[in-house]
Amino acid sequence: MLVVAPGYGYFFVTGVNGLFGNNTQIPDWMLTPLVPLAVMPLVTRAIYRHTRNPYLGGIITAIMVTVMT
């Protein structure tokens, strides 16, 4: 968020993406994984409550992060 927020702020004010140039979409792909990663601790906790397996949530999170990268 420390890179994306100033980048989009500058872009909305001036119309030019000053951090990454005019024709790149780096802030877009940097912002996309934040939502699933912010929700995953809650999902991991719910999986643990249902299965009582402390490893299953971590494995699912690791698979999601691997697929996102």
PQR file of N, CA, C, O and H, with PARSE charges and radii, in Angstrom:
ATOM      1  N   MET A   1       0.827  -1.198   0.000 -0.4000 1.5000
ATOM      2  CA  MET A   1       0.000   0.000   0.000 -0.0000 2.0000
ATOM      3  C   MET A   1       0.869   1.260   0.000  0.5500 1.7000
ATOM      4  O   MET A   1       0.434   2.306  -0.482 -0.5500 1.4000
ATOM      5  N   LEU A   2       2.082   1.175   0.530 -0.4000 1.5000
ATOM      6  CA  LEU A   2       2.947   2.349   0.560 -0.0000 2.0000
ATOM      7  C   LEU A   2       3.401   2.762  -0.838  0.5500 1.7000
ATOM      8  O   LEU A   2       3.729   3.928  -1.058 -0.5500 1.4000
ATOM      9  H   LEU A   2       2.435   0.326   0.922  0.4000 1.0000
ATOM     10  N   VAL A   3       3.424   1.838  -1.768 -0.4000 1.5000
ATOM     11  CA  VAL A   3       3.792   2.161  -3.142 -0.0000 2.0000
ATOM     12  C   VAL A   3       2.555   2.447  -3.982  0.5500 1.7000
ATOM     13  O   VAL A   3       2.559   3.351  -4.818 -0.5500 1.4000
ATOM     14  H   VAL A   3       3.158   0.891  -1.589  0.4000 1.0000
ATOM     15  N   VAL A   4       1.496   1.674  -3.758 -0.4000 1.5000
ATOM     16  CA  VAL A   4       0.302   1.788  -4.594 -0.0000 2.0000
ATOM     17  C   VAL A   4      -0.457   3.080  -4.317  0.5500 1.7000
ATOM     18  O   VAL A   4      -0.883   3.749  -5.258 -0.5500 1.4000
ATOM     19  H   VAL A   4       1.492   0.939  -3.079  0.4000 1.0000
ATOM     20  N   ALA A   5      -0.638   3.448  -3.050 -0.4000 1.5000
ATOM     21  CA  ALA A   5      -1.421   4.642  -2.712 -0.0000 2.0000
ATOM     22  C   ALA A   5      -0.807   5.919  -3.294  0.5500 1.7000
ATOM     23  O   ALA A   5      -1.533   6.686  -3.927 -0.5500 1.4000
ATOM     24  H   ALA A   5      -0.292   2.905  -2.286  0.4000 1.0000
ATOM     25  N   PRO A   6       0.486   6.184  -3.113 -0.5600 1.5000
ATOM     26  CA  PRO A   6       1.037   7.393  -3.750  0.2800 2.0000
ATOM     27  C   PRO A   6       0.998   7.325  -5.273  0.5500 1.7000
ATOM     28  O   PRO A   6       0.791   8.341  -5.937 -0.5500 1.4000
ATOM     29  N   GLY A   7       1.196   6.133  -5.826 -0.4000 1.5000
ATOM     30  CA  GLY A   7       1.159   5.995  -7.283 -0.0000 2.0000
ATOM     31  C   GLY A   7      -0.194   6.346  -7.850  0.5500 1.7000
ATOM     32  O   GLY A   7      -0.286   7.103  -8.816 -0.5500 1.4000
ATOM     33  H   GLY A   7       1.365   5.308  -5.287  0.4000 1.0000
ATOM     34  N   TYR A   8      -1.257   5.802  -7.256 -0.4000 1.5000
ATOM     35  CA  TYR A   8      -2.600   6.115  -7.740 -0.0000 2.0000
ATOM     36  C   TYR A   8      -2.988   7.554  -7.408  0.5500 1.7000
ATOM     37  O   TYR A   8      -3.672   8.201  -8.201 -0.5500 1.4000
ATOM     38  H   TYR A   8      -1.182   5.187  -6.471  0.4000 1.0000
ATOM     39  N   GLY A   9      -2.566   8.065  -6.257 -0.4000 1.5000
ATOM     40  CA  GLY A   9      -2.864   9.454  -5.914 -0.0000 2.0000
ATOM     41  C   GLY A   9      -2.280  10.425  -6.926  0.5500 1.7000
ATOM     42  O   GLY A   9      -2.956  11.344  -7.387 -0.5500 1.4000
ATOM     43  H   GLY A   9      -2.011   7.539  -5.613  0.4000 1.0000
ATOM     44  N   TYR A  10      -1.021  10.210  -7.265 -0.4000 1.5000
ATOM     45  CA  TYR A  10      -0.368  11.050  -8.271 -0.0000 2.0000
ATOM     46  C   TYR A  10      -1.028  10.891  -9.640  0.5500 1.7000
ATOM     47  O   TYR A  10      -1.178  11.855 -10.390 -0.5500 1.4000
ATOM     48  H   TYR A  10      -0.471   9.463  -6.891  0.4000 1.0000
ATOM     49  N   PHE A  11      -1.417   9.660  -9.946 -0.4000 1.5000
ATOM     50  CA  PHE A  11      -2.075   9.400 -11.235 -0.0000 2.0000
ATOM     51  C   PHE A  11      -3.422  10.109 -11.328  0.5500 1.7000
ATOM     52  O   PHE A  11      -3.740  10.690 -12.365 -0.5500 1.4000
ATOM     53  H   PHE A  11      -1.295   8.877  -9.336  0.4000 1.0000
ATOM     54  N   PHE A  12      -4.224  10.070 -10.251 -0.4000 1.5000
ATOM     55  CA  PHE A  12      -5.538  10.721 -10.288 -0.0000 2.0000
ATOM     56  C   PHE A  12      -5.414  12.238 -10.384  0.5500 1.7000
ATOM     57  O   PHE A  12      -6.242  12.885 -11.025 -0.5500 1.4000
ATOM     58  H   PHE A  12      -3.966   9.598  -9.409  0.4000 1.0000
ATOM     59  N   VAL A  13      -4.388  12.813  -9.754 -0.4000 1.5000
ATOM     60  CA  VAL A  13      -4.230  14.263  -9.776 -0.0000 2.0000
ATOM     61  C   VAL A  13      -3.686  14.744 -11.111  0.5500 1.7000
ATOM     62  O   VAL A  13      -4.191  15.718 -11.669 -0.5500 1.4000
ATOM     63  H   VAL A  13      -3.715  12.288  -9.233  0.4000 1.0000
ATOM     64  N   THR A  14      -2.644  14.065 -11.641 -0.4000 1.5000
ATOM     65  CA  THR A  14      -1.977  14.565 -12.835 -0.0000 2.0000
ATOM     66  C   THR A  14      -2.355  13.828 -14.111  0.5500 1.7000
ATOM     67  O   THR A  14      -2.220  14.387 -15.200 -0.5500 1.4000
ATOM     68  H   THR A  14      -2.233  13.274 -11.188  0.4000 1.0000
ATOM     69  N   GLY A  15      -2.822  12.596 -14.006 -0.4000 1.5000
ATOM     70  CA  GLY A  15      -3.120  11.804 -15.187 -0.0000 2.0000
ATOM     71  C   GLY A  15      -1.921  11.043 -15.712  0.5500 1.7000
ATOM     72  O   GLY A  15      -2.026  10.356 -16.729 -0.5500 1.4000
ATOM     73  H   GLY A  15      -2.931  12.142 -13.121  0.4000 1.0000
ATOM     74  N   VAL A  16      -0.772  11.149 -15.034 -0.4000 1.5000
ATOM     75  CA  VAL A  16       0.449  10.470 -15.450 -0.0000 2.0000
ATOM     76  C   VAL A  16       0.898   9.575 -14.311  0.5500 1.7000
ATOM     77  O   VAL A  16       0.923   9.998 -13.155 -0.5500 1.4000
ATOM     78  H   VAL A  16      -0.688  11.706 -14.208  0.4000 1.0000
ATOM     79  N   ASN A  17       1.249   8.345 -14.631 -0.4000 1.5000
ATOM     80  CA  ASN A  17       1.738   7.426 -13.615 -0.0000 2.0000
ATOM     81  C   ASN A  17       3.218   7.696 -13.405  0.5500 1.7000
ATOM     82  O   ASN A  17       4.055   7.146 -14.120 -0.5500 1.4000
ATOM     83  H   ASN A  17       1.228   8.001 -15.570  0.4000 1.0000
ATOM     84  N   GLY A  18       3.547   8.526 -12.442 -0.4000 1.5000
ATOM     85  CA  GLY A  18       4.908   8.979 -12.224 -0.0000 2.0000
ATOM     86  C   GLY A  18       5.841   7.936 -11.650  0.5500 1.7000
ATOM     87  O   GLY A  18       7.054   8.036 -11.839 -0.5500 1.4000
ATOM     88  H   GLY A  18       2.867   8.973 -11.861  0.4000 1.0000
ATOM     89  N   LEU A  19       5.322   6.944 -10.958 -0.4000 1.5000
ATOM     90  CA  LEU A  19       6.199   5.944 -10.350 -0.0000 2.0000
ATOM     91  C   LEU A  19       6.666   4.904 -11.352  0.5500 1.7000
ATOM     92  O   LEU A  19       7.795   4.423 -11.250 -0.5500 1.4000
ATOM     93  H   LEU A  19       4.337   6.864 -10.805  0.4000 1.0000
ATOM     94  N   PHE A  20       5.838   4.546 -12.310 -0.4000 1.5000
ATOM     95  CA  PHE A  20       6.148   3.430 -13.187 -0.0000 2.0000
ATOM     96  C   PHE A  20       6.059   3.771 -14.669  0.5500 1.7000
ATOM     97  O   PHE A  20       6.107   2.859 -15.494 -0.5500 1.4000
ATOM     98  H   PHE A  20       4.922   4.937 -12.393  0.4000 1.0000
ATOM     99  N   GLY A  21       5.935   5.017 -15.038 -0.4000 1.5000
ATOM    100  CA  GLY A  21       5.847   5.376 -16.450 -0.0000 2.0000
ATOM    101  C   GLY A  21       4.400   5.472 -16.914  0.5500 1.7000
ATOM    102  O   GLY A  21       3.472   5.353 -16.115 -0.5500 1.4000
ATOM    103  H   GLY A  21       5.896   5.758 -14.368  0.4000 1.0000
ATOM    104  N   ASN A  22       4.222   5.685 -18.198 -0.4000 1.5000
ATOM    105  CA  ASN A  22       2.885   5.925 -18.739 -0.0000 2.0000
ATOM    106  C   ASN A  22       2.155   4.658 -19.160  0.5500 1.7000
ATOM    107  O   ASN A  22       0.927   4.619 -19.094 -0.5500 1.4000
ATOM    108  H   ASN A  22       4.976   5.782 -18.847  0.4000 1.0000
ATOM    109  N   ASN A  23       2.869   3.617 -19.592 -0.4000 1.5000
ATOM    110  CA  ASN A  23       2.208   2.476 -20.211 -0.0000 2.0000
ATOM    111  C   ASN A  23       2.372   1.177 -19.437  0.5500 1.7000
ATOM    112  O   ASN A  23       2.352   0.106 -20.044 -0.5500 1.4000
ATOM    113  H   ASN A  23       3.867   3.648 -19.645  0.4000 1.0000
ATOM    114  N   THR A  24       2.530   1.230 -18.160 -0.4000 1.5000
ATOM    115  CA  THR A  24       2.703  -0.002 -17.385 -0.0000 2.0000
ATOM    116  C   THR A  24       1.562  -0.180 -16.396  0.5500 1.7000
ATOM    117  O   THR A  24       0.926   0.797 -16.000 -0.5500 1.4000
ATOM    118  H   THR A  24       2.546   2.100 -17.666  0.4000 1.0000
ATOM    119  N   GLN A  25       1.301  -1.411 -15.997 -0.4000 1.5000
ATOM    120  CA  GLN A  25       0.188  -1.695 -15.092 -0.0000 2.0000
ATOM    121  C   GLN A  25       0.688  -2.351 -13.813  0.5500 1.7000
ATOM    122  O   GLN A  25      -0.020  -3.178 -13.239 -0.5500 1.4000
ATOM    123  H   GLN A  25       1.818  -2.204 -16.319  0.4000 1.0000
ATOM    124  N   ILE A  26       1.876  -2.010 -13.353 -0.4000 1.5000
ATOM    125  CA  ILE A  26       2.431  -2.616 -12.142 -0.0000 2.0000
ATOM    126  C   ILE A  26       1.530  -2.380 -10.920  0.5500 1.7000
ATOM    127  O   ILE A  26       1.293  -3.333 -10.179 -0.5500 1.4000
ATOM    128  H   ILE A  26       2.451  -1.338 -13.819  0.4000 1.0000
ATOM    129  N   PRO A  27       1.018  -1.171 -10.667 -0.5600 1.5000
ATOM    130  CA  PRO A  27       0.163  -0.999  -9.488  0.2800 2.0000
ATOM    131  C   PRO A  27      -1.087  -1.876  -9.523  0.5500 1.7000
ATOM    132  O   PRO A  27      -1.593  -2.267  -8.471 -0.5500 1.4000
ATOM    133  N   ASP A  28      -1.591  -2.188 -10.715 -0.4000 1.5000
ATOM    134  CA  ASP A  28      -2.785  -3.023 -10.808 -0.0000 2.0000
ATOM    135  C   ASP A  28      -2.518  -4.426 -10.292  0.5500 1.7000
ATOM    136  O   ASP A  28      -3.308  -4.949  -9.506 -0.5500 1.4000
ATOM    137  H   ASP A  28      -1.180  -1.870 -11.570  0.4000 1.0000
ATOM    138  N   TRP A  29      -1.430  -5.043 -10.713 -0.4000 1.5000
ATOM    139  CA  TRP A  29      -1.178  -6.409 -10.263 -0.0000 2.0000
ATOM    140  C   TRP A  29      -0.632  -6.443  -8.851  0.5500 1.7000
ATOM    141  O   TRP A  29      -0.672  -7.492  -8.208 -0.5500 1.4000
ATOM    142  H   TRP A  29      -0.789  -4.617 -11.351  0.4000 1.0000
ATOM    143  N   MET A  30      -0.114  -5.312  -8.341 -0.4000 1.5000
ATOM    144  CA  MET A  30       0.335  -5.289  -6.948 -0.0000 2.0000
ATOM    145  C   MET A  30      -0.851  -5.189  -5.994  0.5500 1.7000
ATOM    146  O   MET A  30      -0.780  -5.671  -4.864 -0.5500 1.4000
ATOM    147  H   MET A  30      -0.082  -4.460  -8.863  0.4000 1.0000
ATOM    148  N   LEU A  31      -1.934  -4.571  -6.439 -0.4000 1.5000
ATOM    149  CA  LEU A  31      -3.096  -4.372  -5.590 -0.0000 2.0000
ATOM    150  C   LEU A  31      -4.006  -5.594  -5.568  0.5500 1.7000
ATOM    151  O   LEU A  31      -4.711  -5.815  -4.583 -0.5500 1.4000
ATOM    152  H   LEU A  31      -1.992  -4.179  -7.357  0.4000 1.0000
ATOM    153  N   THR A  32      -4.003  -6.376  -6.613 -0.4000 1.5000
ATOM    154  CA  THR A  32      -4.920  -7.511  -6.747 -0.0000 2.0000
ATOM    155  C   THR A  32      -4.772  -8.566  -5.649  0.5500 1.7000
ATOM    156  O   THR A  32      -5.795  -8.985  -5.106 -0.5500 1.4000
ATOM    157  H   THR A  32      -3.430  -6.196  -7.412  0.4000 1.0000
ATOM    158  N   PRO A  33      -3.574  -9.023  -5.286 -0.5600 1.5000
ATOM    159  CA  PRO A  33      -3.480 -10.091  -4.274  0.2800 2.0000
ATOM    160  C   PRO A  33      -3.759  -9.635  -2.848  0.5500 1.7000
ATOM    161  O   PRO A  33      -3.850 -10.477  -1.955 -0.5500 1.4000
ATOM    162  N   LEU A  34      -3.896  -8.343  -2.600 -0.4000 1.5000
ATOM    163  CA  LEU A  34      -4.090  -7.879  -1.233 -0.0000 2.0000
ATOM    164  C   LEU A  34      -5.419  -8.329  -0.636  0.5500 1.7000
ATOM    165  O   LEU A  34      -5.486  -8.638   0.553 -0.5500 1.4000
ATOM    166  H   LEU A  34      -3.822  -7.659  -3.325  0.4000 1.0000
ATOM    167  N   VAL A  35      -6.455  -8.371  -1.430 -0.4000 1.5000
ATOM    168  CA  VAL A  35      -7.774  -8.761  -0.903 -0.0000 2.0000
ATOM    169  C   VAL A  35      -7.784 -10.225  -0.449  0.5500 1.7000
ATOM    170  O   VAL A  35      -8.176 -10.496   0.686 -0.5500 1.4000
ATOM    171  H   VAL A  35      -6.400  -8.121  -2.397  0.4000 1.0000
ATOM    172  N   PRO A  36      -7.366 -11.180  -1.294 -0.5600 1.5000
ATOM    173  CA  PRO A  36      -7.359 -12.568  -0.804  0.2800 2.0000
ATOM    174  C   PRO A  36      -6.407 -12.776   0.362  0.5500 1.7000
ATOM    175  O   PRO A  36      -6.707 -13.555   1.267 -0.5500 1.4000
ATOM    176  N   LEU A  37      -5.273 -12.099   0.361 -0.4000 1.5000
ATOM    177  CA  LEU A  37      -4.327 -12.271   1.456 -0.0000 2.0000
ATOM    178  C   LEU A  37      -4.838 -11.652   2.753  0.5500 1.7000
ATOM    179  O   LEU A  37      -4.474 -12.108   3.837 -0.5500 1.4000
ATOM    180  H   LEU A  37      -5.030 -11.466  -0.374  0.4000 1.0000
ATOM    181  N   ALA A  38      -5.668 -10.631   2.660 -0.4000 1.5000
ATOM    182  CA  ALA A  38      -6.249 -10.039   3.861 -0.0000 2.0000
ATOM    183  C   ALA A  38      -7.351 -10.922   4.439  0.5500 1.7000
ATOM    184  O   ALA A  38      -7.600 -10.888   5.644 -0.5500 1.4000
ATOM    185  H   ALA A  38      -5.964 -10.260   1.780  0.4000 1.0000
ATOM    186  N   VAL A  39      -8.010 -11.710   3.597 -0.4000 1.5000
ATOM    187  CA  VAL A  39      -9.106 -12.568   4.038 -0.0000 2.0000
ATOM    188  C   VAL A  39      -8.609 -13.945   4.496  0.5500 1.7000
ATOM    189  O   VAL A  39      -9.282 -14.611   5.282 -0.5500 1.4000
ATOM    190  H   VAL A  39      -7.807 -11.738   2.618  0.4000 1.0000
ATOM    191  N   MET A  40      -7.454 -14.369   4.018 -0.4000 1.5000
ATOM    192  CA  MET A  40      -6.973 -15.724   4.297 -0.0000 2.0000
ATOM    193  C   MET A  40      -6.787 -16.045   5.784  0.5500 1.7000
ATOM    194  O   MET A  40      -7.063 -17.182   6.167 -0.5500 1.4000
ATOM    195  H   MET A  40      -6.907 -13.828   3.379  0.4000 1.0000
ATOM    196  N   PRO A  41      -6.339 -15.130   6.648 -0.5600 1.5000
ATOM    197  CA  PRO A  41      -6.273 -15.493   8.073  0.2800 2.0000
ATOM    198  C   PRO A  41      -7.630 -15.869   8.656  0.5500 1.7000
ATOM    199  O   PRO A  41      -7.716 -16.752   9.510 -0.5500 1.4000
ATOM    200  N   LEU A  42      -8.688 -15.206   8.201 -0.4000 1.5000
ATOM    201  CA  LEU A  42     -10.025 -15.534   8.692 -0.0000 2.0000
ATOM    202  C   LEU A  42     -10.458 -16.909   8.190  0.5500 1.7000
ATOM    203  O   LEU A  42     -11.046 -17.692   8.935 -0.5500 1.4000
ATOM    204  H   LEU A  42      -8.618 -14.488   7.508  0.4000 1.0000
ATOM    205  N   VAL A  43     -10.163 -17.195   6.924 -0.4000 1.5000
ATOM    206  CA  VAL A  43     -10.511 -18.489   6.352 -0.0000 2.0000
ATOM    207  C   VAL A  43      -9.699 -19.598   7.023  0.5500 1.7000
ATOM    208  O   VAL A  43     -10.226 -20.669   7.324 -0.5500 1.4000
ATOM    209  H   VAL A  43      -9.685 -16.558   6.319  0.4000 1.0000
ATOM    210  N   THR A  44      -8.416 -19.332   7.253 -0.4000 1.5000
ATOM    211  CA  THR A  44      -7.561 -20.313   7.913 -0.0000 2.0000
ATOM    212  C   THR A  44      -8.075 -20.635   9.309  0.5500 1.7000
ATOM    213  O   THR A  44      -8.079 -21.795   9.722 -0.5500 1.4000
ATOM    214  H   THR A  44      -7.988 -18.462   7.009  0.4000 1.0000
ATOM    215  N   ARG A  45      -8.502 -19.626  10.022 -0.4000 1.5000
ATOM    216  CA  ARG A  45      -9.043 -19.831  11.372 -0.0000 2.0000
ATOM    217  C   ARG A  45     -10.336 -20.664  11.323  0.5500 1.7000
ATOM    218  O   ARG A  45     -10.549 -21.544  12.157 -0.5500 1.4000
ATOM    219  H   ARG A  45      -8.499 -18.684   9.687  0.4000 1.0000
ATOM    220  N   ALA A  46     -11.189 -20.376  10.339 -0.4000 1.5000
ATOM    221  CA  ALA A  46     -12.430 -21.140  10.203 -0.0000 2.0000
ATOM    222  C   ALA A  46     -12.140 -22.599   9.852  0.5500 1.7000
ATOM    223  O   ALA A  46     -12.809 -23.502  10.354 -0.5500 1.4000
ATOM    224  H   ALA A  46     -11.016 -19.662   9.661  0.4000 1.0000
ATOM    225  N   ILE A  47     -11.155 -22.832   8.999 -0.4000 1.5000
ATOM    226  CA  ILE A  47     -10.780 -24.207   8.656 -0.0000 2.0000
ATOM    227  C   ILE A  47     -10.274 -24.929   9.899  0.5500 1.7000
ATOM    228  O   ILE A  47     -10.596 -26.098  10.115 -0.5500 1.4000
ATOM    229  H   ILE A  47     -10.611 -22.098   8.591  0.4000 1.0000
ATOM    230  N   TYR A  48      -9.488 -24.240  10.712 -0.4000 1.5000
ATOM    231  CA  TYR A  48      -8.974 -24.864  11.933 -0.0000 2.0000
ATOM    232  C   TYR A  48     -10.109 -25.204  12.897  0.5500 1.7000
ATOM    233  O   TYR A  48     -10.099 -26.267  13.517 -0.5500 1.4000
ATOM    234  H   TYR A  48      -9.227 -23.291  10.537  0.4000 1.0000
ATOM    235  N   ARG A  49     -11.084 -24.307  13.026 -0.4000 1.5000
ATOM    236  CA  ARG A  49     -12.205 -24.574  13.928 -0.0000 2.0000
ATOM    237  C   ARG A  49     -12.988 -25.817  13.510  0.5500 1.7000
ATOM    238  O   ARG A  49     -13.448 -26.578  14.361 -0.5500 1.4000
ATOM    239  H   ARG A  49     -11.093 -23.443  12.522  0.4000 1.0000
ATOM    240  N   HIS A  50     -13.136 -26.020  12.216 -0.4000 1.5000
ATOM    241  CA  HIS A  50     -13.918 -27.163  11.728 -0.0000 2.0000
ATOM    242  C   HIS A  50     -13.134 -28.467  11.741  0.5500 1.7000
ATOM    243  O   HIS A  50     -13.694 -29.526  12.025 -0.5500 1.4000
ATOM    244  H   HIS A  50     -12.762 -25.402  11.525  0.4000 1.0000
ATOM    245  N   THR A  51     -11.835 -28.398  11.435 -0.4000 1.5000
ATOM    246  CA  THR A  51     -11.075 -29.637  11.285 -0.0000 2.0000
ATOM    247  C   THR A  51     -10.135 -29.925  12.447  0.5500 1.7000
ATOM    248  O   THR A  51      -9.717 -31.070  12.624 -0.5500 1.4000
ATOM    249  H   THR A  51     -11.380 -27.538  11.205  0.4000 1.0000
ATOM    250  N   ARG A  52      -9.791 -28.918  13.242 -0.4000 1.5000
ATOM    251  CA  ARG A  52      -8.799 -29.037  14.323 -0.0000 2.0000
ATOM    252  C   ARG A  52      -7.437 -29.487  13.789  0.5500 1.7000
ATOM    253  O   ARG A  52      -6.647 -30.090  14.515 -0.5500 1.4000
ATOM    254  H   ARG A  52     -10.130 -27.988  13.099  0.4000 1.0000
ATOM    255  N   ASN A  53      -7.172 -29.193  12.525 -0.4000 1.5000
ATOM    256  CA  ASN A  53      -5.896 -29.509  11.905 -0.0000 2.0000
ATOM    257  C   ASN A  53      -5.143 -28.191  11.702  0.5500 1.7000
ATOM    258  O   ASN A  53      -5.551 -27.378  10.872 -0.5500 1.4000
ATOM    259  H   ASN A  53      -7.814 -28.704  11.935  0.4000 1.0000
ATOM    260  N   PRO A  54      -4.051 -27.964  12.444 -0.5600 1.5000
ATOM    261  CA  PRO A  54      -3.359 -26.671  12.324  0.2800 2.0000
ATOM    262  C   PRO A  54      -2.589 -26.506  11.015  0.5500 1.7000
ATOM    263  O   PRO A  54      -2.185 -25.391  10.686 -0.5500 1.4000
ATOM    264  N   TYR A  55      -2.378 -27.564  10.274 -0.4000 1.5000
ATOM    265  CA  TYR A  55      -1.584 -27.494   9.059 -0.0000 2.0000
ATOM    266  C   TYR A  55      -2.415 -27.246   7.803  0.5500 1.7000
ATOM    267  O   TYR A  55      -1.902 -26.697   6.828 -0.5500 1.4000
ATOM    268  H   TYR A  55      -2.706 -28.470  10.541  0.4000 1.0000
ATOM    269  N   LEU A  56      -3.654 -27.629   7.809 -0.4000 1.5000
ATOM    270  CA  LEU A  56      -4.484 -27.560   6.611 -0.0000 2.0000
ATOM    271  C   LEU A  56      -4.669 -26.125   6.105  0.5500 1.7000
ATOM    272  O   LEU A  56      -4.557 -25.877   4.905 -0.5500 1.4000
ATOM    273  H   LEU A  56      -4.071 -28.075   8.602  0.4000 1.0000
ATOM    274  N   GLY A  57      -4.945 -25.197   6.995 -0.4000 1.5000
ATOM    275  CA  GLY A  57      -5.107 -23.792   6.591 -0.0000 2.0000
ATOM    276  C   GLY A  57      -3.828 -23.217   6.017  0.5500 1.7000
ATOM    277  O   GLY A  57      -3.868 -22.466   5.042 -0.5500 1.4000
ATOM    278  H   GLY A  57      -5.036 -25.399   7.970  0.4000 1.0000
ATOM    279  N   GLY A  58      -2.693 -23.560   6.610 -0.4000 1.5000
ATOM    280  CA  GLY A  58      -1.408 -23.085   6.095 -0.0000 2.0000
ATOM    281  C   GLY A  58      -1.092 -23.648   4.733  0.5500 1.7000
ATOM    282  O   GLY A  58      -0.547 -22.951   3.878 -0.5500 1.4000
ATOM    283  H   GLY A  58      -2.661 -24.170   7.402  0.4000 1.0000
ATOM    284  N   ILE A  59      -1.429 -24.902   4.524 -0.4000 1.5000
ATOM    285  CA  ILE A  59      -1.189 -25.524   3.224 -0.0000 2.0000
ATOM    286  C   ILE A  59      -2.054 -24.866   2.153  0.5500 1.7000
ATOM    287  O   ILE A  59      -1.578 -24.587   1.053 -0.5500 1.4000
ATOM    288  H   ILE A  59      -1.871 -25.469   5.219  0.4000 1.0000
ATOM    289  N   ILE A  60      -3.317 -24.621   2.470 -0.4000 1.5000
ATOM    290  CA  ILE A  60      -4.209 -23.971   1.506 -0.0000 2.0000
ATOM    291  C   ILE A  60      -3.736 -22.555   1.204  0.5500 1.7000
ATOM    292  O   ILE A  60      -3.766 -22.129   0.050 -0.5500 1.4000
ATOM    293  H   ILE A  60      -3.704 -24.848   3.364  0.4000 1.0000
ATOM    294  N   THR A  61      -3.297 -21.814   2.233 -0.4000 1.5000
ATOM    295  CA  THR A  61      -2.773 -20.471   2.024 -0.0000 2.0000
ATOM    296  C   THR A  61      -1.518 -20.509   1.149  0.5500 1.7000
ATOM    297  O   THR A  61      -1.363 -19.689   0.244 -0.5500 1.4000
ATOM    298  H   THR A  61      -3.273 -22.161   3.171  0.4000 1.0000
ATOM    299  N   ALA A  62      -0.627 -21.461   1.421 -0.4000 1.5000
ATOM    300  CA  ALA A  62       0.598 -21.573   0.627 -0.0000 2.0000
ATOM    301  C   ALA A  62       0.289 -21.896  -0.831  0.5500 1.7000
ATOM    302  O   ALA A  62       0.948 -21.378  -1.732 -0.5500 1.4000
ATOM    303  H   ALA A  62      -0.753 -22.127   2.156  0.4000 1.0000
ATOM    304  N   ILE A  63      -0.694 -22.737  -1.067 -0.4000 1.5000
ATOM    305  CA  ILE A  63      -1.074 -23.060  -2.440 -0.0000 2.0000
ATOM    306  C   ILE A  63      -1.631 -21.829  -3.150  0.5500 1.7000
ATOM    307  O   ILE A  63      -1.309 -21.581  -4.312 -0.5500 1.4000
ATOM    308  H   ILE A  63      -1.229 -23.158  -0.335  0.4000 1.0000
ATOM    309  N   MET A  64      -2.469 -21.056  -2.450 -0.4000 1.5000
ATOM    310  CA  MET A  64      -3.037 -19.838  -3.054 -0.0000 2.0000
ATOM    311  C   MET A  64      -1.945 -18.823  -3.386  0.5500 1.7000
ATOM    312  O   MET A  64      -1.960 -18.230  -4.465 -0.5500 1.4000
ATOM    313  H   MET A  64      -2.731 -21.258  -1.506  0.4000 1.0000
ATOM    314  N   VAL A  65      -0.996 -18.618  -2.467 -0.4000 1.5000
ATOM    315  CA  VAL A  65       0.092 -17.667  -2.718 -0.0000 2.0000
ATOM    316  C   VAL A  65       0.957 -18.142  -3.879  0.5500 1.7000
ATOM    317  O   VAL A  65       1.397 -17.336  -4.699 -0.5500 1.4000
ATOM    318  H   VAL A  65      -0.984 -19.100  -1.591  0.4000 1.0000
ATOM    319  N   THR A  66       1.202 -19.449  -3.951 -0.4000 1.5000
ATOM    320  CA  THR A  66       1.990 -19.987  -5.051 -0.0000 2.0000
ATOM    321  C   THR A  66       1.292 -19.777  -6.388  0.5500 1.7000
ATOM    322  O   THR A  66       1.933 -19.415  -7.375 -0.5500 1.4000
ATOM    323  H   THR A  66       0.845 -20.104  -3.285  0.4000 1.0000
ATOM    324  N   VAL A  67      -0.017 -20.002  -6.425 -0.4000 1.5000
ATOM    325  CA  VAL A  67      -0.760 -19.801  -7.665 -0.0000 2.0000
ATOM    326  C   VAL A  67      -0.777 -18.324  -8.045  0.5500 1.7000
ATOM    327  O   VAL A  67      -0.667 -17.993  -9.225 -0.5500 1.4000
ATOM    328  H   VAL A  67      -0.538 -20.296  -5.624  0.4000 1.0000
ATOM    329  N   MET A  68      -0.912 -17.427  -7.060 -0.4000 1.5000
ATOM    330  CA  MET A  68      -0.937 -15.992  -7.362 -0.0000 2.0000
ATOM    331  C   MET A  68       0.396 -15.505  -7.914  0.5500 1.7000
ATOM    332  O   MET A  68       0.426 -14.606  -8.755 -0.5500 1.4000
ATOM    333  H   MET A  68      -1.001 -17.696  -6.101  0.4000 1.0000
ATOM    334  N   THR A  69       1.509 -16.092  -7.446 -0.4000 1.5000
ATOM    335  CA  THR A  69       2.800 -15.646  -7.981 -0.0000 2.0000
ATOM    336  C   THR A  69       3.069 -16.295  -9.297  0.5500 1.7000
ATOM    337  O   THR A  69       4.109 -16.045  -9.907 -0.5500 1.4000
ATOM    338  H   THR A  69       1.485 -16.822  -6.762  0.4000 1.0000
TER
END
